[in-house]
């Protein structure tokens, strides 16, 4: 992780490993990993036509899963490869601060989902039995 840090930092700023110092490396754990949260991700990516800044919102359990969803979404929607995406900032956002309609639709407390692909169990009962119906 330290090697990749210096690699990306030297791309973003005019800085070498010899001129900087890593004071500490520690893993940041999620406070509530079982509660769903809104995450805002600020990123910069290189497309075929140029460099673009972007803000995206995701709903997920942890920040790491939201970043993974972002990489997959960027690959699907914009054909952006992982090496061309630079995550600038990841932040947990309150429901009132969300902007995107895709995340706002889940803030409704009376949200309902259709129960698709339900099977009628009587259709799968034995067709031939020993007793008459």
Secondary structure as UniProt FT lines:
FT   HELIX           2..12
FT   HELIX           17..19
FT   TURN            33..34
FT   STRAND          37..46
FT   STRAND          51..60
FT   HELIX           63..78
FT   HELIX           82..84
FT   STRAND          85..93
FT   HELIX           95..97
FT   HELIX           101..104
FT   HELIX           105..107
FT   TURN            109..110
FT   HELIX           121..124
//
